[in-house]
């Protein structure tokens, strides 16, 4: 499973960073970085909650 971000929608509110700091980070310019290319399937529910919590609906789960 992969997490995708629509950077045109992302406002770098960092809600995702607070919920999963090992997966998301803001760089020095407050741009969102996704730190893990592949997220373990065991974390699907956690990532579903993170995606649902994004204020701008910029995040999505991509099944590969």
C-alpha positions as CSV (number, residue, x, y, z in Angstrom):
1,X,0.0,0.0,0.0
2,X,1.2,3.5,-0.9
3,X,0.1,6.9,0.3
4,X,-0.3,9.5,-2.4
5,X,-0.6,13.3,-2.0
6,X,-2.2,15.8,-4.3
7,X,0.2,18.6,-3.7
8,X,-2.1,21.1,-5.4
9,X,-4.6,20.5,-2.6
10,X,-2.1,20.1,0.3
11,X,-1.8,23.1,2.6
12,X,0.9,21.5,4.8
13,X,-1.4,21.6,7.9
14,X,0.7,18.8,9.3
15,X,-2.3,16.8,10.7
16,X,-0.8,13.7,9.0
17,X,2.6,14.5,10.5
18,X,1.1,14.5,14.0
19,X,-0.7,11.2,13.4
20,X,2.1,9.3,11.7
21,X,5.5,11.1,12.0
22,X,7.3,8.1,10.7
23,X,5.4,8.3,7.4
24,X,5.0,12.1,6.9
25,X,7.3,15.1,7.5
26,X,7.3,18.8,6.6
27,X,10.6,20.1,5.2
28,X,12.2,23.4,6.1
29,X,9.9,25.2,3.5
30,X,6.8,23.5,5.0
31,X,6.3,21.2,2.1
32,X,4.9,17.7,2.8
33,X,7.3,14.8,2.4
34,X,6.1,11.2,2.4
35,X,8.9,9.3,4.0
36,X,7.8,5.7,3.2
37,X,7.2,4.6,-0.4
38,X,5.4,1.5,0.9
39,X,3.4,1.4,4.1
40,X,2.9,-2.0,5.7
41,X,-0.5,-3.5,5.1
42,X,-0.9,-4.0,8.8
43,X,-1.2,-0.2,9.1
44,X,-4.1,0.2,6.7
45,X,-6.7,1.2,9.3
46,X,-4.2,3.7,10.8
47,X,-3.5,5.2,7.3
48,X,-7.2,5.2,6.5
49,X,-7.7,7.4,9.6
50,X,-4.8,9.7,8.6
51,X,-6.2,10.1,5.1
52,X,-9.7,10.8,6.4
53,X,-8.3,13.5,8.8
54,X,-6.6,15.5,6.0
55,X,-8.4,18.9,6.1
56,X,-8.0,19.4,2.3
57,X,-8.5,15.7,1.3
58,X,-5.1,15.8,-0.3
59,X,-4.1,12.3,0.8
60,X,-5.2,8.9,-0.6
61,X,-4.3,5.3,-0.3
62,X,-3.1,3.6,-3.5
63,X,-3.3,-0.2,-3.7
64,X,-0.6,-1.8,-5.8
